[in-house]
């Protein structure tokens, strides 16, 4: 195993994917707990489709994908919250409306310009070869900013996650912090989409949170465990991908699924047995 890991990290493109992937896995896990508890976990799926549309436009215009997709996805996150809060279109319907529209736009633009080639496949399903040095620098910087903001506003995020009415009564601007969660999620989605792909990135948000919730009940316990599970699953998913020559994103998702099944079975045990 040690020799395999040493061999794996000897490749610069895999090392770049590890650096970005670990940070994205950590950010996704932290944000995922709040999104799952607020029953808004599918926002990651919707924003990833928006990101695919933005990436397709960037490819057609020969622009840097991250620099184009980040502002587009952030604006989409803002629109999602505004539509779901201030109109008759609620939650999942708003996500379905925006996500399906943008992925249709992305497919049409890709087919009219570059065609449905390997680049489009990589955007849909992810590729560790897609990370350039510039992407790594920008992705690392954005991930660190997301982590710092989450840690700094941890108490406010905890308040709006569990009881918005109580948080509002204590003077907390719930709308601002809901927007911040959505914007941090948007940035994380775009950064991780290069490795995981538009169709799989939302799994990094959902699986670790659900796995940790099977065992722990406290918010802090779920947060910490979710972060650990997410990074471990990413690590072993990359090993599986390298060992068996399978797509990285799909391998990471399957490791997360296996981990969820184990956590679910542990959660079925009586509390005394688990302790």
C-alpha positions as CSV (number, residue, x, y, z in Angstrom):
1,X,0.0,0.0,0.0
2,X,2.8,2.4,0.9
3,X,4.6,1.7,-2.4
4,X,1.4,2.3,-4.3
5,X,0.8,5.6,-2.5
6,X,4.4,6.7,-3.2
7,X,4.0,5.8,-6.8
8,X,0.7,7.6,-7.0
9,X,2.1,10.8,-5.6
10,X,5.1,10.7,-7.9
11,X,3.0,12.0,-10.8
12,X,2.6,15.8,-10.7
13,X,-1.0,15.8,-12.2
14,X,-2.2,13.3,-9.5
15,X,-0.5,15.4,-6.8
16,X,-2.3,18.5,-8.1
17,X,-5.6,16.6,-8.0
18,X,-4.9,15.5,-4.4
19,X,-4.2,19.0,-3.2
20,X,-7.4,20.5,-4.8
21,X,-9.5,17.4,-4.1
22,X,-8.7,17.2,-0.4
23,X,-9.6,20.9,0.1
24,X,-12.8,20.5,-2.0
25,X,-13.8,17.3,-0.1
26,X,-13.3,19.2,3.2
27,X,-15.3,22.3,2.1
28,X,-18.1,20.1,0.6
29,X,-18.4,18.1,3.8
30,X,-18.7,21.1,6.1
31,X,-21.2,22.9,3.9
32,X,-23.1,19.6,3.2
33,X,-24.1,19.2,6.8
34,X,-26.0,22.5,6.8
35,X,-27.5,21.9,3.3
36,X,-28.7,18.4,4.2
37,X,-30.2,19.6,7.5
38,X,-31.9,22.5,5.8
39,X,-33.3,20.0,3.2
40,X,-31.5,21.9,0.5
41,X,-28.9,19.4,-0.4
42,X,-29.8,19.2,-4.1
43,X,-28.6,22.8,-4.6
44,X,-25.2,21.2,-5.3
45,X,-26.6,19.2,-8.1
46,X,-28.4,22.2,-9.6
47,X,-25.3,24.5,-9.4
48,X,-23.1,21.8,-11.0
49,X,-25.4,21.8,-14.0
50,X,-25.1,25.6,-14.1
51,X,-21.4,25.2,-14.0
52,X,-21.4,22.9,-16.9
53,X,-23.3,25.4,-19.0
54,X,-20.8,28.1,-18.0
55,X,-17.8,25.8,-18.8
56,X,-19.3,25.1,-22.2
57,X,-19.6,28.9,-22.9
58,X,-16.0,29.4,-21.7
59,X,-14.7,26.6,-24.1
60,X,-16.6,28.1,-27.0
61,X,-15.1,31.5,-26.4
62,X,-11.6,30.2,-25.5
63,X,-11.7,31.7,-22.0
64,X,-10.4,30.3,-18.7
65,X,-13.1,27.9,-17.5
66,X,-12.9,28.8,-13.7
67,X,-12.9,32.5,-14.3
68,X,-16.1,32.3,-16.3
69,X,-18.0,29.7,-14.4
70,X,-17.4,31.0,-10.8
71,X,-19.3,34.3,-11.3
72,X,-22.0,32.6,-13.3
73,X,-22.6,29.9,-10.7
74,X,-22.5,32.5,-7.9
75,X,-25.2,34.5,-9.7
76,X,-27.2,31.3,-10.1
77,X,-27.0,30.5,-6.4
78,X,-28.4,34.0,-5.7
79,X,-31.2,33.5,-8.2
80,X,-32.1,30.1,-6.7
81,X,-32.6,31.6,-3.2
82,X,-34.5,34.6,-4.5
83,X,-36.8,32.5,-6.7
84,X,-37.5,29.9,-4.0
85,X,-38.1,32.5,-1.2
86,X,-40.0,35.2,-3.1
87,X,-42.2,33.4,-5.6
88,X,-44.6,30.5,-6.1
89,X,-41.7,28.3,-7.3
90,X,-40.2,26.6,-4.3
91,X,-37.0,24.7,-3.4
92,X,-36.6,21.6,-5.5
93,X,-38.7,23.1,-8.4
94,X,-36.5,26.1,-8.6
95,X,-33.4,23.9,-8.7
96,X,-34.9,21.7,-11.4
97,X,-35.9,24.7,-13.5
98,X,-32.4,26.4,-13.4
99,X,-30.3,23.3,-13.6
100,X,-32.1,21.7,-16.5
101,X,-32.0,24.9,-18.4
102,X,-28.3,25.4,-18.0
103,X,-27.3,21.9,-18.8
104,X,-29.4,22.1,-22.0
105,X,-27.6,25.4,-22.9
106,X,-24.2,23.7,-22.2
107,X,-25.0,20.7,-24.4
108,X,-26.2,22.8,-27.3
109,X,-23.2,25.2,-27.2
110,X,-20.8,22.3,-26.9
111,X,-22.4,20.5,-29.9
112,X,-22.4,23.6,-32.1
113,X,-18.8,24.6,-31.3
114,X,-16.4,21.8,-30.2
115,X,-18.8,18.9,-30.5
116,X,-19.4,16.3,-27.8
117,X,-15.7,15.5,-27.5
118,X,-13.4,14.4,-24.8
119,X,-13.3,17.9,-23.1
120,X,-17.1,17.8,-22.7
121,X,-16.9,14.3,-21.3
122,X,-14.3,15.5,-18.8
123,X,-16.5,18.3,-17.6
124,X,-19.5,15.9,-17.2
125,X,-17.6,13.1,-15.4
126,X,-14.4,14.7,-14.2
127,X,-10.8,14.2,-15.0
128,X,-7.7,14.5,-12.9
129,X,-5.8,15.6,-16.0
130,X,-7.9,18.7,-16.3
131,X,-6.1,20.6,-13.5
132,X,-3.5,23.1,-14.7
133,X,-1.1,24.8,-12.4
134,X,-3.2,28.0,-12.6
135,X,-6.4,26.0,-11.8
136,X,-4.6,24.5,-8.7
137,X,-3.5,27.9,-7.4
138,X,-7.0,29.5,-7.9
139,X,-8.8,26.5,-6.5
140,X,-6.6,26.3,-3.5
141,X,-7.0,30.0,-2.8
142,X,-10.8,29.8,-3.1
143,X,-11.0,26.6,-1.0
144,X,-9.0,28.3,1.8
145,X,-11.3,31.3,1.7
146,X,-14.4,29.0,2.0
147,X,-12.9,27.2,5.0
148,X,-11.9,30.4,6.8
149,X,-15.4,32.0,6.2
150,X,-17.1,28.8,7.5
151,X,-15.0,28.7,10.6
152,X,-15.4,32.4,11.3
153,X,-19.2,32.3,10.9
154,X,-19.6,28.9,12.4
155,X,-22.0,30.0,15.2
156,X,-24.2,31.9,12.8
157,X,-24.3,29.0,10.3
158,X,-25.3,26.7,13.2
159,X,-28.1,29.1,14.2
160,X,-29.7,29.4,10.8
161,X,-29.3,25.7,10.1
162,X,-31.3,24.5,13.1
163,X,-33.9,27.3,13.7
164,X,-34.2,30.2,11.4
165,X,-37.1,31.7,13.4
166,X,-35.1,31.7,16.6
167,X,-32.0,33.1,14.8
168,X,-34.2,35.9,13.3
169,X,-35.6,36.6,16.8
170,X,-32.1,37.1,18.2
171,X,-31.3,39.7,15.5
172,X,-29.4,37.5,13.1
173,X,-29.9,38.4,9.4
174,X,-31.0,35.0,8.3
175,X,-31.1,36.0,4.6
176,X,-27.5,37.1,4.6
177,X,-26.2,33.8,6.1
178,X,-28.4,31.7,3.9
179,X,-26.9,33.5,0.9
180,X,-23.4,33.1,2.3
181,X,-24.0,29.3,2.5
182,X,-25.2,29.2,-1.0
183,X,-22.3,31.3,-2.3
184,X,-19.7,29.2,-0.5
185,X,-21.4,26.1,-2.0
186,X,-21.3,27.6,-5.5
187,X,-17.6,28.3,-5.3
188,X,-16.9,24.8,-3.9
189,X,-19.0,23.2,-6.7
190,X,-17.1,25.0,-9.4
191,X,-13.7,24.2,-7.9
192,X,-14.4,20.5,-7.5
193,X,-16.2,20.0,-10.8
194,X,-13.0,19.7,-12.7
195,X,-12.1,16.6,-10.8
196,X,-15.5,15.1,-10.0
197,X,-17.5,16.2,-13.0
198,X,-20.8,18.1,-13.2
199,X,-22.9,15.0,-12.7
200,X,-21.0,13.7,-9.6
201,X,-19.8,16.7,-7.6
202,X,-23.0,16.9,-5.6
203,X,-22.1,13.5,-4.1
204,X,-19.3,15.1,-2.1
205,X,-21.9,17.3,-0.4
206,X,-24.5,14.7,0.3
207,X,-22.7,11.4,1.1
208,X,-20.3,12.4,4.0
209,X,-23.0,14.4,5.8
210,X,-25.5,11.5,5.5
211,X,-22.9,9.0,6.6
212,X,-21.9,10.9,9.7
213,X,-25.5,11.5,10.7
214,X,-26.1,7.8,10.9
215,X,-23.7,7.6,13.9
216,X,-23.6,11.0,15.6
217,X,-26.4,13.4,16.7
218,X,-24.6,16.6,17.7
219,X,-23.9,19.2,15.1
220,X,-20.2,19.5,16.0
221,X,-19.8,15.7,16.0
222,X,-21.5,15.4,12.6
223,X,-19.4,18.3,11.2
224,X,-16.1,16.8,12.3
225,X,-16.9,13.3,11.3
226,X,-18.3,14.4,7.9
227,X,-15.0,16.2,7.2
228,X,-12.9,13.2,8.1
229,X,-15.1,10.8,6.1
230,X,-15.0,13.0,3.1
231,X,-11.2,13.3,3.0
232,X,-10.7,9.6,3.6
233,X,-13.1,8.6,0.9
234,X,-11.5,11.0,-1.5
235,X,-8.1,9.5,-0.7
236,X,-9.1,5.9,-1.2
237,X,-11.2,6.8,-4.2
238,X,-8.1,8.2,-5.9
239,X,-6.2,5.0,-5.0
240,X,-9.0,2.8,-6.5
241,X,-9.0,5.0,-9.6
242,X,-5.3,4.6,-10.1
243,X,-5.1,0.9,-9.2
244,X,-8.0,-0.2,-11.5
245,X,-7.8,2.6,-14.1
246,X,-11.4,3.8,-13.4
247,X,-12.7,7.4,-13.6
248,X,-11.7,9.3,-10.5
249,X,-15.0,10.9,-9.8
250,X,-17.0,7.6,-10.1
251,X,-14.4,5.8,-7.9
252,X,-14.7,8.4,-5.2
253,X,-18.5,8.2,-5.2
254,X,-18.5,4.4,-4.9
255,X,-16.1,4.6,-1.9
256,X,-18.5,7.2,-0.4
257,X,-21.5,4.8,-1.0
258,X,-19.6,1.9,0.6
259,X,-18.8,4.1,3.6
260,X,-22.5,5.2,3.9
261,X,-23.6,1.6,3.9
262,X,-21.2,0.8,6.7
263,X,-22.2,3.9,8.7
264,X,-25.9,3.0,8.2
265,X,-25.4,-0.5,9.5
266,X,-23.5,0.9,12.5
267,X,-26.3,3.3,13.1
268,X,-28.8,0.4,13.4
269,X,-26.9,-1.1,16.3
270,X,-28.1,-0.2,19.9
271,X,-26.3,2.8,21.3
272,X,-24.8,0.7,24.1
273,X,-23.2,-1.6,21.6
274,X,-21.8,1.3,19.6
275,X,-20.3,2.9,22.7
